Each structure stands twice: as structure tokens, then as C-alpha cells.
Amino acid sequence: MQYSHIITMEPGKRGGKPCIRGMRITVYDVLEYLAAGMTQQEILDDFPYLTADDIRACLSYAAKRERSMLAVQP
């Protein structure tokens, strides 16, 4: 999934962490909700300004970051 139009980073917002569409909710927030056992639908219900594409973009971003971290390990 292409997420460059969904995941944004701004130095003055949330300490430059990757956020969703310029909002104050971070990729890590969404990943933590999923890890805690929330379903995608529960997240969408609790945060009506998010979309299913936003959640998929967070997962895609995390997967790409993990792949890049594995590539630099000896």
C-alpha cells in the first residue's frame, strides 16, 4: 500500500513522529490500539475521523520500517 499521502511527519507536531494525515494521532497510537486487542472497527468507531485506509497505512508503514531495520542488522 502506498501511504506517503496518509502518513505525515511535521517537526512541530507530536515531536516529529509519523502522524495520520497531519492530525495529532500517530502511527504508534493506532498500532498500540491494535496490539491491545482493539479491532479495526472499534478504532474507527472511537475515532470517526480515521478511515480503514489510515489503519492499513499504519500497518504498511510499520512493516516497511521493520524490513528496513532488519536490513541493517549484521
KOLGU-4560 file (N, C-alpha, C; in nm, 3 decimals, padded with zeros to 5 digits):
<recs>
<n_xx: 00.084 n_yy: -00.118 n_zz: 00.000 ca_xx: 00.000 ca_yy: 00.000 ca_zz: 00.000 c_xx: 00.088 c_yy: 00.124 c_zz: 00.000 mol: A seq: 1 type: MET>
<n_xx: 00.054 n_yy: 00.218 n_zz: -00.082 ca_xx: 00.121 ca_yy: 00.348 ca_zz: -00.080 c_xx: 00.063 c_yy: 00.429 c_zz: 00.035 mol: A seq: 2 type: GLN>
<n_xx: 00.147 n_yy: 00.477 n_zz: 00.123 ca_xx: 00.098 ca_yy: 00.551 ca_zz: 00.238 c_xx: 00.156 c_yy: 00.690 c_zz: 00.248 mol: A seq: 3 type: TYR>
<n_xx: 00.235 n_yy: 00.731 n_zz: 00.151 ca_xx: 00.302 ca_yy: 00.861 ca_zz: 00.160 c_xx: 00.204 c_yy: 00.979 c_zz: 00.167 mol: A seq: 4 type: SER>
<n_xx: 00.085 n_yy: 00.963 n_zz: 00.115 ca_xx: -00.015 ca_yy: 01.070 ca_zz: 00.123 c_xx: -00.097 c_yy: 01.062 c_zz: 00.252 mol: A seq: 5 type: HIS>
<n_xx: -00.078 n_yy: 00.955 n_zz: 00.330 ca_xx: -00.153 ca_yy: 00.938 ca_zz: 00.455 c_xx: -00.063 c_yy: 00.962 c_zz: 00.577 mol: A seq: 6 type: ILE>
<n_xx: 00.057 n_yy: 00.906 n_zz: 00.576 ca_xx: 00.148 ca_yy: 00.920 ca_zz: 00.690 c_xx: 00.233 c_yy: 01.045 c_zz: 00.667 mol: A seq: 7 type: ILE>
<n_xx: 00.224 n_yy: 01.139 n_zz: 00.761 ca_xx: 00.297 ca_yy: 01.264 ca_zz: 00.750 c_xx: 00.383 c_yy: 01.286 c_zz: 00.874 mol: A seq: 8 type: THR>
<n_xx: 00.491 n_yy: 01.361 n_zz: 00.856 ca_xx: 00.578 ca_yy: 01.395 ca_zz: 00.968 c_xx: 00.605 c_yy: 01.545 c_zz: 00.964 mol: A seq: 9 type: MET>
<n_xx: 00.573 n_yy: 01.612 n_zz: 01.072 ca_xx: 00.596 ca_yy: 01.755 ca_zz: 01.084 c_xx: 00.674 c_yy: 01.779 c_zz: 01.212 mol: A seq: 10 type: GLU>
<n_xx: 00.786 n_yy: 01.852 n_zz: 01.203 ca_xx: 00.870 ca_yy: 01.872 ca_zz: 01.322 c_xx: 00.796 c_yy: 01.927 c_zz: 01.443 mol: A seq: 11 type: PRO>
<n_xx: 00.701 n_yy: 02.015 n_zz: 01.425 ca_xx: 00.632 ca_yy: 02.077 ca_zz: 01.538 c_xx: 00.510 c_yy: 02.001 c_zz: 01.588 mol: A seq: 12 type: GLY>
<n_xx: 00.480 n_yy: 01.887 n_zz: 01.529 ca_xx: 00.360 ca_yy: 01.813 ca_zz: 01.567 c_xx: 00.399 c_yy: 01.678 c_zz: 01.623 mol: A seq: 13 type: LYS>
<n_xx: 00.360 n_yy: 01.655 n_zz: 01.748 ca_xx: 00.388 ca_yy: 01.528 ca_zz: 01.817 c_xx: 00.535 c_yy: 01.490 c_zz: 01.810 mol: A seq: 14 type: ARG>
<n_xx: 00.621 n_yy: 01.591 n_zz: 01.818 ca_xx: 00.766 ca_yy: 01.568 ca_zz: 01.820 c_xx: 00.821 c_yy: 01.511 c_zz: 01.691 mol: A seq: 15 type: GLY>
<n_xx: 00.752 n_yy: 01.535 n_zz: 01.581 ca_xx: 00.800 ca_yy: 01.487 ca_zz: 01.451 c_xx: 00.769 c_yy: 01.341 c_zz: 01.424 mol: A seq: 16 type: GLY>
<n_xx: 00.690 n_yy: 01.278 n_zz: 01.513 ca_xx: 00.653 ca_yy: 01.138 ca_zz: 01.493 c_xx: 00.560 c_yy: 01.126 c_zz: 01.372 mol: A seq: 17 type: LYS>
<n_xx: 00.558 n_yy: 01.009 n_zz: 01.309 ca_xx: 00.468 ca_yy: 00.990 ca_zz: 01.195 c_xx: 00.323 c_yy: 00.993 c_zz: 01.241 mol: A seq: 18 type: PRO>
<n_xx: 00.247 n_yy: 01.082 n_zz: 01.179 ca_xx: 00.105 ca_yy: 01.102 ca_zz: 01.212 c_xx: 00.018 c_yy: 01.066 c_zz: 01.092 mol: A seq: 19 type: CYS>
<n_xx: -00.110 n_yy: 01.060 n_zz: 01.117 ca_xx: -00.205 ca_yy: 01.028 ca_zz: 01.011 c_xx: -00.265 c_yy: 01.157 c_zz: 00.956 mol: A seq: 20 type: ILE>
<n_xx: -00.243 n_yy: 01.180 n_zz: 00.829 ca_xx: -00.297 ca_yy: 01.293 ca_zz: 00.753 c_xx: -00.284 c_yy: 01.426 c_zz: 00.825 mol: A seq: 21 type: ARG>
<n_xx: -00.171 n_yy: 01.448 n_zz: 00.888 ca_xx: -00.145 ca_yy: 01.576 ca_zz: 00.952 c_xx: -00.219 c_yy: 01.597 c_zz: 01.083 mol: A seq: 22 type: GLY>
<n_xx: -00.292 n_yy: 01.496 n_zz: 01.128 ca_xx: -00.363 ca_yy: 01.507 ca_zz: 01.255 c_xx: -00.267 c_yy: 01.474 c_zz: 01.369 mol: A seq: 23 type: MET>
<n_xx: -00.315 n_yy: 01.480 n_zz: 01.490 ca_xx: -00.230 ca_yy: 01.456 ca_zz: 01.605 c_xx: -00.229 c_yy: 01.311 c_zz: 01.650 mol: A seq: 24 type: ARG>
<n_xx: -00.292 n_yy: 01.222 n_zz: 01.577 ca_xx: -00.289 ca_yy: 01.080 ca_zz: 01.610 c_xx: -00.173 c_yy: 01.016 c_zz: 01.533 mol: A seq: 25 type: ILE>
<n_xx: -00.088 n_yy: 00.945 n_zz: 01.607 ca_xx: 00.033 ca_yy: 00.889 ca_zz: 01.546 c_xx: 00.011 c_yy: 00.746 c_zz: 01.499 mol: A seq: 26 type: THR>
<n_xx: 00.103 n_yy: 00.703 n_zz: 01.415 ca_xx: 00.106 ca_yy: 00.563 ca_zz: 01.372 c_xx: 00.115 c_yy: 00.474 c_zz: 01.496 mol: A seq: 27 type: VAL>
<n_xx: 00.199 n_yy: 00.513 n_zz: 01.590 ca_xx: 00.219 ca_yy: 00.433 ca_zz: 01.711 c_xx: 00.092 c_yy: 00.422 c_zz: 01.793 mol: A seq: 28 type: TYR>
<n_xx: 00.013 n_yy: 00.530 n_zz: 01.799 ca_xx: -00.115 ca_yy: 00.524 ca_zz: 01.870 c_xx: -00.202 c_yy: 00.412 c_zz: 01.812 mol: A seq: 29 type: ASP>
<n_xx: -00.216 n_yy: 00.412 n_zz: 01.682 ca_xx: -00.301 ca_yy: 00.312 ca_zz: 01.615 c_xx: -00.245 c_yy: 00.172 c_zz: 01.636 mol: A seq: 30 type: VAL>
<n_xx: -00.114 n_yy: 00.157 n_zz: 01.624 ca_xx: -00.054 ca_yy: 00.024 ca_zz: 01.643 c_xx: -00.073 c_yy: -00.024 c_zz: 01.787 mol: A seq: 31 type: LEU>
<n_xx: -00.063 n_yy: 00.066 n_zz: 01.882 ca_xx: -00.085 ca_yy: 00.028 ca_zz: 02.022 c_xx: -00.230 c_yy: -00.015 c_zz: 02.046 mol: A seq: 32 type: GLU>
<n_xx: -00.325 n_yy: 00.053 n_zz: 01.984 ca_xx: -00.465 ca_yy: 00.013 ca_zz: 01.997 c_xx: -00.486 c_yy: -00.128 c_zz: 01.941 mol: A seq: 33 type: TYR>
<n_xx: -00.428 n_yy: -00.153 n_zz: 01.826 ca_xx: -00.440 ca_yy: -00.286 ca_zz: 01.766 c_xx: -00.373 c_yy: -00.391 c_zz: 01.854 mol: A seq: 34 type: LEU>
<n_xx: -00.254 n_yy: -00.361 n_zz: 01.904 ca_xx: -00.181 ca_yy: -00.455 ca_zz: 01.990 c_xx: -00.255 c_yy: -00.483 c_zz: 02.120 mol: A seq: 35 type: ALA>
<n_xx: -00.331 n_yy: -00.385 n_zz: 02.168 ca_xx: -00.408 ca_yy: -00.402 ca_zz: 02.291 c_xx: -00.534 c_yy: -00.485 c_zz: 02.269 mol: A seq: 36 type: ALA>
<n_xx: -00.563 n_yy: -00.516 n_zz: 02.143 ca_xx: -00.677 ca_yy: -00.602 ca_zz: 02.115 c_xx: -00.796 c_yy: -00.532 c_zz: 02.054 mol: A seq: 37 type: GLY>
<n_xx: -00.786 n_yy: -00.402 n_zz: 02.030 ca_xx: -00.898 ca_yy: -00.334 ca_zz: 01.965 c_xx: -00.908 c_yy: -00.383 c_zz: 01.821 mol: A seq: 38 type: MET>
<n_xx: -01.030 n_yy: -00.397 n_zz: 01.774 ca_xx: -01.049 ca_yy: -00.432 ca_zz: 01.634 c_xx: -01.043 c_yy: -00.305 c_zz: 01.550 mol: A seq: 39 type: THR>
<n_xx: -01.028 n_yy: -00.325 n_zz: 01.421 ca_xx: -01.028 ca_yy: -00.210 ca_zz: 01.330 c_xx: -01.159 c_yy: -00.134 c_zz: 01.345 mol: A seq: 40 type: GLN>
<n_xx: -01.269 n_yy: -00.205 n_zz: 01.355 ca_xx: -01.399 ca_yy: -00.139 ca_zz: 01.366 c_xx: -01.410 c_yy: -00.060 c_zz: 01.496 mol: A seq: 41 type: GLN>
<n_xx: -01.356 n_yy: -00.112 n_zz: 01.604 ca_xx: -01.359 ca_yy: -00.039 ca_zz: 01.731 c_xx: -01.279 c_yy: 00.092 c_zz: 01.722 mol: A seq: 42 type: GLU>
<n_xx: -01.166 n_yy: 00.086 n_zz: 01.656 ca_xx: -01.085 ca_yy: 00.207 ca_zz: 01.637 c_xx: -01.162 c_yy: 00.308 c_zz: 01.552 mol: A seq: 43 type: ILE>
<n_xx: -01.222 n_yy: 00.261 n_zz: 01.446 ca_xx: -01.299 ca_yy: 00.351 ca_zz: 01.359 c_xx: -01.420 c_yy: 00.411 c_zz: 01.431 mol: A seq: 44 type: LEU>
<n_xx: -01.480 n_yy: 00.333 n_zz: 01.519 ca_xx: -01.593 ca_yy: 00.383 ca_zz: 01.597 c_xx: -01.549 c_yy: 00.489 c_zz: 01.698 mol: A seq: 45 type: ASP>
<n_xx: -01.433 n_yy: 00.465 n_zz: 01.762 ca_xx: -01.382 ca_yy: 00.558 ca_zz: 01.863 c_xx: -01.323 c_yy: 00.684 c_zz: 01.802 mol: A seq: 46 type: ASP>
<n_xx: -01.272 n_yy: 00.673 n_zz: 01.680 ca_xx: -01.208 ca_yy: 00.786 ca_zz: 01.611 c_xx: -01.271 c_yy: 00.800 c_zz: 01.472 mol: A seq: 47 type: PHE>
<n_xx: -01.387 n_yy: 00.862 n_zz: 01.465 ca_xx: -01.462 ca_yy: 00.867 ca_zz: 01.338 c_xx: -01.391 c_yy: 00.942 c_zz: 01.226 mol: A seq: 48 type: PRO>
<n_xx: -01.287 n_yy: 01.018 n_zz: 01.258 ca_xx: -01.213 ca_yy: 01.089 ca_zz: 01.154 c_xx: -01.108 c_yy: 01.000 c_zz: 01.089 mol: A seq: 49 type: TYR>
<n_xx: -01.088 n_yy: 00.878 n_zz: 01.141 ca_xx: -00.998 ca_yy: 00.783 ca_zz: 01.077 c_xx: -01.074 c_yy: 00.697 c_zz: 00.977 mol: A seq: 50 type: LEU>
<n_xx: -00.998 n_yy: 00.642 n_zz: 00.882 ca_xx: -01.056 ca_yy: 00.552 ca_zz: 00.782 c_xx: -00.983 c_yy: 00.419 c_zz: 00.787 mol: A seq: 51 type: THR>
<n_xx: -01.043 n_yy: 00.319 n_zz: 00.724 ca_xx: -00.978 ca_yy: 00.189 ca_zz: 00.715 c_xx: -00.845 c_yy: 00.201 c_zz: 00.641 mol: A seq: 52 type: ALA>
<n_xx: -00.837 n_yy: 00.288 n_zz: 00.541 ca_xx: -00.711 ca_yy: 00.312 ca_zz: 00.471 c_xx: -00.605 c_yy: 00.369 c_zz: 00.565 mol: A seq: 53 type: ASP>
<n_xx: -00.645 n_yy: 00.453 n_zz: 00.659 ca_xx: -00.550 ca_yy: 00.507 ca_zz: 00.756 c_xx: -00.487 c_yy: 00.394 c_zz: 00.838 mol: A seq: 54 type: ASP>
<n_xx: -00.570 n_yy: 00.301 n_zz: 00.882 ca_xx: -00.520 ca_yy: 00.189 ca_zz: 00.963 c_xx: -00.429 c_yy: 00.100 c_zz: 00.879 mol: A seq: 55 type: ILE>
<n_xx: -00.467 n_yy: 00.072 n_zz: 00.756 ca_xx: -00.380 ca_yy: -00.008 ca_zz: 00.668 c_xx: -00.248 c_yy: 00.064 c_zz: 00.641 mol: A seq: 56 type: ARG>
<n_xx: -00.253 n_yy: 00.195 n_zz: 00.628 ca_xx: -00.130 ca_yy: 00.273 ca_zz: 00.606 c_xx: -00.038 c_yy: 00.261 c_zz: 00.727 mol: A seq: 57 type: ALA>
<n_xx: -00.093 n_yy: 00.261 n_zz: 00.847 ca_xx: -00.011 ca_yy: 00.243 ca_zz: 00.968 c_xx: 00.058 c_yy: 00.107 c_zz: 00.967 mol: A seq: 58 type: CYS>
<n_xx: -00.017 n_yy: 00.005 n_zz: 00.932 ca_xx: 00.041 ca_yy: -00.130 ca_zz: 00.927 c_xx: 00.148 c_yy: -00.139 c_zz: 00.819 mol: A seq: 59 type: LEU>
<n_xx: 00.123 n_yy: -00.080 n_zz: 00.704 ca_xx: 00.220 ca_yy: -00.081 ca_zz: 00.596 c_xx: 00.346 c_yy: -00.006 c_zz: 00.635 mol: A seq: 60 type: SER>
<n_xx: 00.329 n_yy: 00.109 n_zz: 00.699 ca_xx: 00.443 ca_yy: 00.188 ca_zz: 00.746 c_xx: 00.527 c_yy: 00.106 c_zz: 00.843 mol: A seq: 61 type: TYR>
<n_xx: 00.462 n_yy: 00.040 n_zz: 00.939 ca_xx: 00.533 ca_yy: -00.040 ca_zz: 01.038 c_xx: 00.606 c_yy: -00.157 c_zz: 00.972 mol: A seq: 62 type: ALA>
<n_xx: 00.544 n_yy: -00.221 n_zz: 00.875 ca_xx: 00.608 ca_yy: -00.333 ca_zz: 00.806 c_xx: 00.732 c_yy: -00.286 c_zz: 00.729 mol: A seq: 63 type: ALA>
<n_xx: 00.720 n_yy: -00.174 n_zz: 00.660 ca_xx: 00.835 ca_yy: -00.123 ca_zz: 00.585 c_xx: 00.948 c_yy: -00.084 c_zz: 00.680 mol: A seq: 64 type: LYS>
<n_xx: 00.914 n_yy: -00.022 n_zz: 00.791 ca_xx: 01.016 ca_yy: 00.017 ca_zz: 00.889 c_xx: 01.086 c_yy: -00.106 c_zz: 00.946 mol: A seq: 65 type: ARG>
<n_xx: 01.009 n_yy: -00.209 n_zz: 00.975 ca_xx: 01.067 ca_yy: -00.334 ca_zz: 01.027 c_xx: 01.160 c_yy: -00.396 c_zz: 00.924 mol: A seq: 66 type: GLU>
<n_xx: 01.119 n_yy: -00.400 n_zz: 00.799 ca_xx: 01.205 ca_yy: -00.455 ca_zz: 00.692 c_xx: 01.335 c_yy: -00.377 c_zz: 00.683 mol: A seq: 67 type: ARG>
<n_xx: 01.327 n_yy: -00.247 n_zz: 00.691 ca_xx: 01.449 ca_yy: -00.165 ca_zz: 00.679 c_xx: 01.540 c_yy: -00.185 c_zz: 00.800 mol: A seq: 68 type: SER>
<n_xx: 01.484 n_yy: -00.208 n_zz: 00.917 ca_xx: 01.566 ca_yy: -00.233 ca_zz: 01.037 c_xx: 01.637 c_yy: -00.368 c_zz: 01.027 mol: A seq: 69 type: MET>
<n_xx: 01.571 n_yy: -00.466 n_zz: 00.970 ca_xx: 01.631 ca_yy: -00.598 ca_zz: 00.954 c_xx: 01.745 c_yy: -00.593 c_zz: 00.854 mol: A seq: 70 type: LEU>
<n_xx: 01.734 n_yy: -00.506 n_zz: 00.755 ca_xx: 01.835 ca_yy: -00.497 ca_zz: 00.651 c_xx: 01.967 c_yy: -00.442 c_zz: 00.704 mol: A seq: 71 type: ALA>
<n_xx: 01.966 n_yy: -00.365 n_zz: 00.812 ca_xx: 02.090 ca_yy: -00.306 ca_zz: 00.863 c_xx: 02.152 c_yy: -00.388 c_zz: 00.975 mol: A seq: 72 type: VAL>
<n_xx: 02.085 n_yy: -00.492 n_zz: 01.022 ca_xx: 02.142 ca_yy: -00.576 ca_zz: 01.126 c_xx: 02.245 c_yy: -00.670 c_zz: 01.065 mol: A seq: 73 type: GLN>
<n_xx: 02.353 n_yy: -00.699 n_zz: 01.141 ca_xx: 02.457 ca_yy: -00.789 ca_zz: 01.088 c_xx: 02.409 c_yy: -00.931 c_zz: 01.073 mol: A seq: 74 type: PRO>
</recs>
